[in-house]
Amino acid sequence: MVVERLLRSSFPVESILITRKESGIGDCLSLAPCDAPIYFVEERAAMNKLLGFDFHQGVLALGRRVEPPTLLEGFENFFLDRRNAERSRAWVVLPDATKPDNLGLAFRCSAALGAEAVVLGEKCCDPFSRRALRVSMGGVLQTPIYRAKDLLSEIAIVRERWGVSFYATVLDDRALSLYDFASSRRDDKYAAFVFGNEYYGLSPEQIAACDKCLTIPMNPDVDSLNLGTSVGIFLYEFNRGRDS
């Protein structure tokens, strides 16, 4: 699945490695660029020995990284496209997600629920690490990425220049309940949800950089949700409010 999503993406593909006995991948290989060599080995054990690890399904591809736009470049490109004027869109902002599994799941939810892009802060782990790619099921290859150089100052510019609302996602009874979020949006078509670090959440400075604080009502005996789960819930509620 990840190889197929790489082949369907805009990322350059250098080569493909496959076992001859692998079945059911003919459609996948038909997507391969004509100039990308396809290498075959007879047995999966030979592939494992060559690569040094065993987690694949008998097919691997080598893709080339592409430098993502900065946060400001990403938003500018979005608003330069006149077709976006009538679209309600959401961004996922991760200042310092440090666990590849959590980052991968956040990308998977972002791809599934139609986030415009995932914004990575200065301290985020690598979205193209093997673990993040696998957990995302290729979502890292489907959802645009913006890279922040100075997240707090860039948030201020985006709020002022394009009127995008930034929402700090917090565990705080004083924050606006996500249940009431749709009715509070009024004509606000654009929303950027800011999610904190897995251990300590958002810093006071990060919260202060946002327009409002939102919280997911939950059982008081549970102190938090997984980052990817939270991303999915917020995007689902945004889409539900957009369609209502």
Contacts in CASP RR format, 6 or more apart in sequence:
PFRMAT RR
TARGET T0000
AUTHOR 0000-0000-0000
METHOD contacts of the structure
MODEL  1
MVVERLLRSSFPVESILITRKESGIGDCLSLAPCDAPIYFVEERAAMNKL
LGFDFHQGVLALGRRVEPPTLLEGFENFFLDRRNAERSRAWVVLPDATKP
DNLGLAFRCSAALGAEAVVLGEKCCDPFSRRALRVSMGGVLQTPIYRAKD
LLSEIAIVRERWGVSFYATVLDDRALSLYDFASSRRDDKYAAFVFGNEYY
GLSPEQIAACDKCLTIPMNPDVDSLNLGTSVGIFLYEFNRGRDS
1 137 0 8 1.000
1 138 0 8 1.000
2 133 0 8 1.000
2 134 0 8 1.000
2 137 0 8 1.000
2 138 0 8 1.000
2 141 0 8 1.000
3 16 0 8 1.000
3 28 0 8 1.000
3 59 0 8 1.000
3 60 0 8 1.000
3 61 0 8 1.000
4 27 0 8 1.000
4 28 0 8 1.000
4 31 0 8 1.000
5 137 0 8 1.000
5 138 0 8 1.000
5 139 0 8 1.000
5 141 0 8 1.000
5 142 0 8 1.000
6 13 0 8 1.000
6 61 0 8 1.000
6 63 0 8 1.000
6 138 0 8 1.000
6 141 0 8 1.000
7 13 0 8 1.000
7 28 0 8 1.000
7 31 0 8 1.000
7 32 0 8 1.000
7 61 0 8 1.000
8 31 0 8 1.000
9 141 0 8 1.000
9 142 0 8 1.000
10 66 0 8 1.000
11 63 0 8 1.000
11 64 0 8 1.000
11 65 0 8 1.000
11 66 0 8 1.000
11 141 0 8 1.000
12 63 0 8 1.000
12 64 0 8 1.000
12 66 0 8 1.000
13 32 0 8 1.000
13 33 0 8 1.000
13 36 0 8 1.000
13 61 0 8 1.000
13 62 0 8 1.000
13 63 0 8 1.000
13 64 0 8 1.000
14 36 0 8 1.000
14 61 0 8 1.000
14 62 0 8 1.000
14 63 0 8 1.000
14 64 0 8 1.000
15 36 0 8 1.000
15 37 0 8 1.000
15 38 0 8 1.000
15 39 0 8 1.000
15 61 0 8 1.000
15 62 0 8 1.000
16 29 0 8 1.000
16 32 0 8 1.000
16 36 0 8 1.000
16 37 0 8 1.000
16 38 0 8 1.000
16 39 0 8 1.000
16 59 0 8 1.000
16 60 0 8 1.000
16 61 0 8 1.000
16 62 0 8 1.000
17 38 0 8 1.000
17 39 0 8 1.000
17 41 0 8 1.000
17 47 0 8 1.000
17 50 0 8 1.000
17 51 0 8 1.000
17 59 0 8 1.000
17 60 0 8 1.000
17 61 0 8 1.000
17 62 0 8 1.000
18 25 0 8 1.000
18 29 0 8 1.000
18 38 0 8 1.000
18 39 0 8 1.000
18 40 0 8 1.000
18 41 0 8 1.000
18 58 0 8 1.000
18 59 0 8 1.000
18 60 0 8 1.000
19 40 0 8 1.000
19 41 0 8 1.000
19 42 0 8 1.000
19 43 0 8 1.000
19 44 0 8 1.000
19 46 0 8 1.000
19 47 0 8 1.000
19 58 0 8 1.000
19 59 0 8 1.000
20 40 0 8 1.000
20 41 0 8 1.000
20 42 0 8 1.000
21 42 0 8 1.000
21 43 0 8 1.000
21 44 0 8 1.000
22 57 0 8 1.000
22 58 0 8 1.000
22 59 0 8 1.000
25 59 0 8 1.000
28 59 0 8 1.000
29 38 0 8 1.000
32 38 0 8 1.000
41 47 0 8 1.000
41 50 0 8 1.000
44 54 0 8 1.000
44 58 0 8 1.000
47 56 0 8 1.000
47 58 0 8 1.000
47 60 0 8 1.000
48 54 0 8 1.000
51 60 0 8 1.000
55 130 0 8 1.000
55 134 0 8 1.000
65 128 0 8 1.000
68 120 0 8 1.000
68 144 0 8 1.000
68 145 0 8 1.000
68 146 0 8 1.000
68 147 0 8 1.000
69 77 0 8 1.000
69 146 0 8 1.000
69 147 0 8 1.000
70 146 0 8 1.000
70 147 0 8 1.000
70 148 0 8 1.000
70 149 0 8 1.000
70 154 0 8 1.000
71 119 0 8 1.000
71 146 0 8 1.000
71 147 0 8 1.000
71 148 0 8 1.000
71 149 0 8 1.000
71 151 0 8 1.000
71 154 0 8 1.000
71 155 0 8 1.000
71 158 0 8 1.000
72 154 0 8 1.000
72 157 0 8 1.000
72 158 0 8 1.000
73 146 0 8 1.000
74 117 0 8 1.000
74 144 0 8 1.000
74 146 0 8 1.000
75 146 0 8 1.000
75 158 0 8 1.000
75 161 0 8 1.000
75 162 0 8 1.000
75 164 0 8 1.000
78 84 0 8 1.000
78 89 0 8 1.000
78 116 0 8 1.000
78 117 0 8 1.000
79 162 0 8 1.000
87 189 0 8 1.000
88 189 0 8 1.000
88 190 0 8 1.000
88 238 0 8 1.000
88 242 0 8 1.000
89 116 0 8 1.000
89 189 0 8 1.000
89 190 0 8 1.000
89 191 0 8 1.000
90 114 0 8 1.000
90 115 0 8 1.000
90 116 0 8 1.000
90 190 0 8 1.000
90 191 0 8 1.000
90 192 0 8 1.000
90 193 0 8 1.000
90 234 0 8 1.000
90 235 0 8 1.000
90 238 0 8 1.000
90 239 0 8 1.000
91 115 0 8 1.000
91 116 0 8 1.000
91 117 0 8 1.000
91 118 0 8 1.000
91 119 0 8 1.000
91 146 0 8 1.000
91 164 0 8 1.000
91 190 0 8 1.000
91 191 0 8 1.000
91 192 0 8 1.000
91 193 0 8 1.000
92 106 0 8 1.000
92 110 0 8 1.000
92 115 0 8 1.000
92 117 0 8 1.000
92 118 0 8 1.000
92 119 0 8 1.000
92 192 0 8 1.000
92 193 0 8 1.000
92 195 0 8 1.000
92 231 0 8 1.000
92 235 0 8 1.000
93 118 0 8 1.000
93 119 0 8 1.000
93 121 0 8 1.000
93 151 0 8 1.000
93 155 0 8 1.000
93 166 0 8 1.000
93 192 0 8 1.000
93 193 0 8 1.000
93 194 0 8 1.000
93 195 0 8 1.000
94 103 0 8 1.000
94 106 0 8 1.000
94 118 0 8 1.000
94 119 0 8 1.000
94 120 0 8 1.000
94 121 0 8 1.000
94 124 0 8 1.000
94 195 0 8 1.000
94 196 0 8 1.000
94 227 0 8 1.000
95 121 0 8 1.000
95 122 0 8 1.000
95 123 0 8 1.000
95 124 0 8 1.000
95 148 0 8 1.000
95 151 0 8 1.000
95 194 0 8 1.000
95 195 0 8 1.000
95 196 0 8 1.000
95 197 0 8 1.000
95 202 0 8 1.000
95 203 0 8 1.000
95 206 0 8 1.000
96 121 0 8 1.000
96 122 0 8 1.000
96 123 0 8 1.000
96 124 0 8 1.000
96 196 0 8 1.000
96 197 0 8 1.000
97 103 0 8 1.000
97 106 0 8 1.000
97 120 0 8 1.000
97 124 0 8 1.000
97 125 0 8 1.000
97 195 0 8 1.000
97 196 0 8 1.000
97 197 0 8 1.000
97 198 0 8 1.000
97 227 0 8 1.000
98 123 0 8 1.000
98 124 0 8 1.000
98 125 0 8 1.000
98 197 0 8 1.000
98 198 0 8 1.000
99 125 0 8 1.000
99 198 0 8 1.000
99 227 0 8 1.000
100 125 0 8 1.000
100 126 0 8 1.000
100 129 0 8 1.000
100 131 0 8 1.000
100 132 0 8 1.000
100 135 0 8 1.000
101 131 0 8 1.000
101 132 0 8 1.000
101 135 0 8 1.000
102 198 0 8 1.000
102 226 0 8 1.000
102 227 0 8 1.000
102 228 0 8 1.000
103 124 0 8 1.000
103 125 0 8 1.000
103 127 0 8 1.000
103 132 0 8 1.000
103 135 0 8 1.000
103 136 0 8 1.000
103 227 0 8 1.000
104 127 0 8 1.000
104 131 0 8 1.000
104 132 0 8 1.000
104 133 0 8 1.000
104 135 0 8 1.000
104 136 0 8 1.000
104 139 0 8 1.000
104 140 0 8 1.000
104 228 0 8 1.000
105 135 0 8 1.000
105 136 0 8 1.000
105 226 0 8 1.000
105 227 0 8 1.000
105 228 0 8 1.000
105 229 0 8 1.000
105 231 0 8 1.000
106 118 0 8 1.000
106 195 0 8 1.000
106 227 0 8 1.000
106 228 0 8 1.000
106 231 0 8 1.000
107 118 0 8 1.000
107 127 0 8 1.000
107 132 0 8 1.000
107 136 0 8 1.000
107 138 0 8 1.000
107 139 0 8 1.000
107 140 0 8 1.000
107 143 0 8 1.000
108 135 0 8 1.000
108 136 0 8 1.000
108 137 0 8 1.000
108 138 0 8 1.000
108 139 0 8 1.000
108 228 0 8 1.000
109 115 0 8 1.000
109 228 0 8 1.000
109 229 0 8 1.000
109 231 0 8 1.000
109 232 0 8 1.000
109 235 0 8 1.000
110 118 0 8 1.000
110 139 0 8 1.000
110 143 0 8 1.000
110 231 0 8 1.000
110 232 0 8 1.000
110 235 0 8 1.000
111 136 0 8 1.000
111 138 0 8 1.000
111 139 0 8 1.000
111 142 0 8 1.000
111 143 0 8 1.000
112 232 0 8 1.000
113 232 0 8 1.000
113 235 0 8 1.000
113 236 0 8 1.000
113 239 0 8 1.000
114 143 0 8 1.000
114 235 0 8 1.000
114 239 0 8 1.000
115 143 0 8 1.000
115 235 0 8 1.000
116 144 0 8 1.000
117 143 0 8 1.000
117 144 0 8 1.000
117 145 0 8 1.000
117 146 0 8 1.000
118 127 0 8 1.000
118 143 0 8 1.000
118 144 0 8 1.000
118 145 0 8 1.000
118 146 0 8 1.000
119 145 0 8 1.000
119 146 0 8 1.000
119 147 0 8 1.000
119 148 0 8 1.000
119 151 0 8 1.000
119 192 0 8 1.000
120 127 0 8 1.000
120 145 0 8 1.000
120 146 0 8 1.000
120 147 0 8 1.000
120 148 0 8 1.000
121 147 0 8 1.000
121 148 0 8 1.000
121 151 0 8 1.000
122 148 0 8 1.000
122 149 0 8 1.000
122 150 0 8 1.000
122 151 0 8 1.000
125 132 0 8 1.000
126 132 0 8 1.000
127 133 0 8 1.000
127 136 0 8 1.000
127 140 0 8 1.000
127 145 0 8 1.000
128 140 0 8 1.000
132 140 0 8 1.000
133 140 0 8 1.000
133 141 0 8 1.000
148 154 0 8 1.000
151 206 0 8 1.000
151 209 0 8 1.000
152 205 0 8 1.000
152 206 0 8 1.000
152 209 0 8 1.000
155 166 0 8 1.000
155 192 0 8 1.000
155 194 0 8 1.000
155 209 0 8 1.000
155 210 0 8 1.000
156 209 0 8 1.000
158 164 0 8 1.000
158 166 0 8 1.000
158 192 0 8 1.000
159 165 0 8 1.000
159 166 0 8 1.000
159 211 0 8 1.000
162 190 0 8 1.000
163 190 0 8 1.000
164 190 0 8 1.000
164 191 0 8 1.000
164 192 0 8 1.000
165 188 0 8 1.000
165 190 0 8 1.000
165 191 0 8 1.000
165 192 0 8 1.000
165 211 0 8 1.000
165 212 0 8 1.000
166 191 0 8 1.000
166 192 0 8 1.000
166 194 0 8 1.000
166 209 0 8 1.000
166 210 0 8 1.000
166 211 0 8 1.000
167 191 0 8 1.000
167 192 0 8 1.000
167 193 0 8 1.000
167 194 0 8 1.000
167 210 0 8 1.000
167 211 0 8 1.000
167 212 0 8 1.000
167 213 0 8 1.000
167 214 0 8 1.000
168 175 0 8 1.000
168 194 0 8 1.000
168 202 0 8 1.000
168 206 0 8 1.000
168 207 0 8 1.000
168 210 0 8 1.000
168 212 0 8 1.000
168 213 0 8 1.000
168 214 0 8 1.000
169 193 0 8 1.000
169 194 0 8 1.000
169 195 0 8 1.000
169 196 0 8 1.000
169 202 0 8 1.000
169 213 0 8 1.000
169 214 0 8 1.000
169 215 0 8 1.000
169 216 0 8 1.000
169 230 0 8 1.000
169 234 0 8 1.000
170 201 0 8 1.000
170 202 0 8 1.000
170 207 0 8 1.000
170 213 0 8 1.000
170 214 0 8 1.000
170 215 0 8 1.000
171 215 0 8 1.000
171 223 0 8 1.000
171 224 0 8 1.000
172 213 0 8 1.000
172 215 0 8 1.000
173 215 0 8 1.000
174 213 0 8 1.000
175 212 0 8 1.000
175 213 0 8 1.000
175 214 0 8 1.000
175 215 0 8 1.000
176 184 0 8 1.000
176 212 0 8 1.000
176 213 0 8 1.000
176 214 0 8 1.000
176 215 0 8 1.000
177 214 0 8 1.000
177 215 0 8 1.000
177 217 0 8 1.000
178 214 0 8 1.000
178 215 0 8 1.000
178 216 0 8 1.000
178 217 0 8 1.000
178 233 0 8 1.000
178 234 0 8 1.000
178 237 0 8 1.000
179 217 0 8 1.000
181 214 0 8 1.000
181 237 0 8 1.000
181 238 0 8 1.000
181 241 0 8 1.000
182 237 0 8 1.000
182 240 0 8 1.000
182 241 0 8 1.000
182 244 0 8 1.000
185 191 0 8 1.000
185 241 0 8 1.000
189 242 0 8 1.000
191 238 0 8 1.000
193 214 0 8 1.000
193 231 0 8 1.000
193 234 0 8 1.000
193 235 0 8 1.000
193 238 0 8 1.000
194 202 0 8 1.000
194 206 0 8 1.000
194 209 0 8 1.000
194 210 0 8 1.000
195 202 0 8 1.000
195 227 0 8 1.000
195 230 0 8 1.000
195 231 0 8 1.000
196 202 0 8 1.000
196 206 0 8 1.000
196 227 0 8 1.000
198 227 0 8 1.000
207 213 0 8 1.000
214 234 0 8 1.000
216 225 0 8 1.000
216 230 0 8 1.000
216 233 0 8 1.000
216 234 0 8 1.000
218 225 0 8 1.000
225 233 0 8 1.000
END
